[in-house]
Amino acid sequence: MEAILYAEIYLFCIIIVWLCKYWSDQRSSNSASERWLHIALVGFLVSFISNFLFTLFNRIIPPFFMTRHASWLSKTVYHIMLCFGVFAWCGYADTECRGSLFTTRKRVMLSAIPLGLMVALVISNLWTHGLFTITEGGYVRGKLFQLEMGLLVAITTVFSVRLLLHARSETDPIKRGHLKLVSSFPLCLLIAWVLTSAGESFPIISVAITIELLCLYMGTSTQQISMDKLTQVNNRQNLLSFLEYKCVNHSEKLFLFMMDLDYFKTINDTYGHLEGDDALIRASKALKMSCGNHFRRRPYIARYGGDEFIVVIESTKQEADQLLENIHSNLKKLNDEAHKPYTLAFSIGVGEYHPGMDAN
């Protein structure tokens, strides 16, 4: 009966993670963080399926010739994919805090070195039995299991700290809350690791990871609702809520940049709407480059409508002037790299908040 309950819990986790993956596949967003979240979901899903099969082979299905070999294989795959899922979470965390460790293939390969070492540890367990062993009495953890879990917690903690530091400079309360939620992953692993000392009667690690993945998916979905799909910056609805919040909650001077692209209608009429979309994406890229991590409080970017964008920055007058200069220079840089038959330029108006003003 205990084995059946164990398998049922794993099956429940598999269904939840699969649904998160399925719903994630239906979204049109193709951002780097979304891709890493998708990879993490796949990794953990395979890991859970492997442990579910282990339960069938080792504790439910009557023994037969292949049962022992299948048990070893499924448990080995479980540990490998657990490490792979954690690695993908690190990629998701790095892209969410706009890090650089997972931006190029070469950097991803370098970041994967700890993953490779852990996979080697799991594979070597087939001979050493230091991580786990399977006896007639069932699955028994070895001393190296504590090392594996300790490494997973330590690696994720590094990225969690980076997320929390980035959250401190994030002005958007929705984004800030999401970053804090993502950063809770190593704490989730740590609690599950401690509780597993009670034994394997309940799949604590998998349940904890499933709850965390479900929260991450819901948080990402909330962010997607507030994003403009084409330019991947905040949409007008989110902008209005943010402005109402910042009018009440700010400690420094508050500046609003309202801008539109010069002669955008001419671009649409002459080169077509697809080229117009490309121009909007390039303009939003220039804004993202300009509002990078070099500001103490990251400026907030939104698409107001059509070719109109808004940037809100809580800073000194000097930083606001620097941002204005960055926007023009970065857009010029992207123009030079694009080699288009037209030149993009912003007309920008700057307003400063004074007591008594509201969002409008």
Secondary structure as GFF3:
##gff-version 3
##sequence-region A 1 360
A	DSSP	alpha_helix	2	26	.	.	.	ID=ss1
A	DSSP	alpha_helix	32	55	.	.	.	ID=ss2
A	DSSP	pi_helix	56	60	.	.	.	ID=ss3
A	DSSP	alpha_helix	67	96	.	.	.	ID=ss4
A	DSSP	alpha_helix	105	111	.	.	.	ID=ss5
A	DSSP	alpha_helix	113	128	.	.	.	ID=ss6
A	DSSP	beta_strand	132	135	.	.	.	ID=ss7
A	DSSP	beta_strand	138	141	.	.	.	ID=ss8
A	DSSP	alpha_helix	144	169	.	.	.	ID=ss9
A	DSSP	alpha_helix	173	182	.	.	.	ID=ss10
A	DSSP	alpha_helix	185	195	.	.	.	ID=ss11
A	DSSP	three_ten_helix	196	198	.	.	.	ID=ss12
A	DSSP	alpha_helix	204	225	.	.	.	ID=ss13
A	DSSP	alpha_helix	236	248	.	.	.	ID=ss14
A	DSSP	beta_strand	253	261	.	.	.	ID=ss15
A	DSSP	alpha_helix	264	271	.	.	.	ID=ss16
A	DSSP	alpha_helix	273	290	.	.	.	ID=ss17
A	DSSP	beta_strand	300	305	.	.	.	ID=ss18
A	DSSP	beta_strand	308	315	.	.	.	ID=ss19
A	DSSP	alpha_helix	317	338	.	.	.	ID=ss20
A	DSSP	beta_strand	346	352	.	.	.	ID=ss21
###
